[in-house]
């Protein structure tokens, strides 16, 4: 984008087209929510262990955002694993493989997702 638009006037729509071309994805909702709007996503979540999987469910209220969320699992032996879960619908579920007995699960521990999180 920089090389093609250096020393030229470029706007948000130009950036969007370049990012869509590079990612081969429609980024309309992303730009509508994160660039043009001024809201913050609100996500409610619940976790459960089923066999050797951690099941995490997210529910978004209000406008739906594309939100990548870090989920940190701490095992009983002290080891940790981080997963990135993408919440893109009003209700979504992810099943994450576990490598031991779960001691705790933290949602967005790194603060990377700009959102309000509520545990169910």
Backbone torsions as a table, in degrees:
resi	resn	phi	psi	omega
1	UNK	NA	-46.1	-179.0
2	UNK	-61.7	-47.3	-177.5
3	UNK	-63.2	-39.0	-178.7
4	UNK	-75.8	-24.3	-174.5
5	UNK	-115.8	7.4	-179.3
6	UNK	-60.0	133.3	179.6
7	UNK	67.2	20.0	177.1
8	UNK	-127.7	161.5	174.3
9	UNK	-80.1	126.9	178.1
10	UNK	-136.1	140.5	-178.3
11	UNK	-113.4	-175.6	-178.9
12	UNK	-60.9	-40.0	179.1
13	UNK	-63.4	-35.1	176.3
14	UNK	-65.2	-42.7	178.0
15	UNK	-62.3	-44.4	179.6
16	UNK	-59.3	-47.1	179.5
17	UNK	-59.7	-42.2	179.5
18	UNK	-64.5	-42.4	-179.9
19	UNK	-68.9	-37.0	177.0
20	UNK	-66.2	-39.3	178.8
21	UNK	-65.1	-44.6	-178.3
22	UNK	-67.7	-38.6	-177.1
23	UNK	-91.1	-15.1	-175.5
24	UNK	56.6	38.0	178.9
25	UNK	-133.7	150.9	172.5
26	UNK	-78.1	119.5	-177.9
27	UNK	-106.9	20.4	-178.2
28	UNK	-55.8	-51.1	-178.8
29	UNK	-64.6	-39.2	178.1
30	UNK	-57.8	-51.3	-178.8
31	UNK	-66.2	-40.2	178.6
32	UNK	-58.8	-43.9	-175.5
33	UNK	-81.5	-50.0	-170.5
34	UNK	-87.6	-25.6	-176.0
35	UNK	-102.9	-51.1	-173.7
36	UNK	-88.2	-27.9	-177.1
37	UNK	-91.1	174.5	179.3
38	UNK	-129.3	18.4	-179.9
39	UNK	-86.4	174.4	175.9
40	UNK	-130.4	132.0	-179.8
41	UNK	-66.9	147.6	175.9
42	UNK	-121.0	123.9	-178.1
43	UNK	-124.0	131.3	170.6
44	UNK	-101.7	142.8	-178.0
45	UNK	-140.4	156.8	175.0
46	UNK	-142.8	147.1	178.2
47	UNK	-125.6	152.2	175.8
48	UNK	-153.2	149.4	175.5
49	UNK	-101.3	126.5	177.0
50	UNK	-127.1	103.9	-177.6
51	UNK	62.4	-123.8	180.0
52	UNK	-100.3	28.0	178.5
53	UNK	-129.5	145.7	168.5
54	UNK	-99.1	124.3	177.9
55	UNK	-102.6	124.2	176.9
56	UNK	-122.9	130.9	-179.3
57	UNK	-117.4	133.1	176.2
58	UNK	-116.6	141.0	170.9
59	UNK	-126.0	128.7	176.0
60	UNK	-102.4	136.1	175.5
61	UNK	-109.1	149.3	-177.7
62	UNK	77.5	-148.9	178.9
63	UNK	-61.4	143.9	-179.4
64	UNK	-92.7	128.0	179.2
65	UNK	-112.9	160.7	169.3
66	UNK	-94.4	108.6	-173.0
67	UNK	-124.7	112.9	171.4
68	UNK	-82.1	127.4	-174.8
69	UNK	-121.5	130.2	173.4
70	UNK	-79.8	129.7	175.2
71	UNK	-118.0	116.6	-178.5
72	UNK	-103.5	124.0	178.7
73	UNK	-107.2	126.7	173.7
74	UNK	-108.9	128.8	-178.1
75	UNK	-92.2	164.2	-178.9
76	UNK	-59.4	-28.8	179.9
77	UNK	-83.8	2.8	177.5
78	UNK	94.0	-12.4	177.9
79	UNK	-71.2	154.3	180.0
80	UNK	-128.9	158.8	175.0
81	UNK	-143.6	135.2	176.7
82	UNK	-107.8	138.1	176.7
83	UNK	-126.0	148.4	172.4
84	UNK	-107.0	121.4	179.7
85	UNK	-114.4	129.6	-179.2
86	UNK	-97.4	118.8	175.8
87	UNK	-101.5	114.7	-175.3
88	UNK	-129.7	2.9	-176.9
89	UNK	-129.8	170.7	176.5
90	UNK	-60.3	-34.4	178.0
91	UNK	-139.7	130.5	179.4
92	UNK	-145.2	158.1	-178.7
93	UNK	-138.4	142.1	174.5
94	UNK	-129.9	143.7	176.4
95	UNK	-115.8	119.2	-174.4
96	UNK	-111.6	133.9	-179.9
97	UNK	-70.4	138.2	-180.0
98	UNK	-106.4	149.1	-179.2
99	UNK	-116.1	23.2	-179.6
100	UNK	163.1	-169.8	179.4
101	UNK	-77.9	129.6	-176.5
102	UNK	-81.0	128.4	174.0
103	UNK	-92.8	-44.5	-179.5
104	UNK	-157.1	158.9	176.3
105	UNK	-129.4	126.7	177.9
106	UNK	-116.7	133.3	178.6
107	UNK	-104.2	127.6	179.6
108	UNK	58.0	44.5	-178.3
109	UNK	-66.0	-24.0	-179.1
110	UNK	-88.1	-6.1	-179.3
111	UNK	67.7	16.5	-176.4
112	UNK	-71.3	-31.4	179.3
113	UNK	-86.9	122.3	177.0
114	UNK	-83.1	96.3	-176.4
115	UNK	-165.4	165.2	173.2
116	UNK	-102.2	125.6	-178.4
117	UNK	-113.1	133.6	177.0
118	UNK	-126.4	128.8	176.0
119	UNK	-83.1	135.7	178.5
120	UNK	-69.7	NA	NA
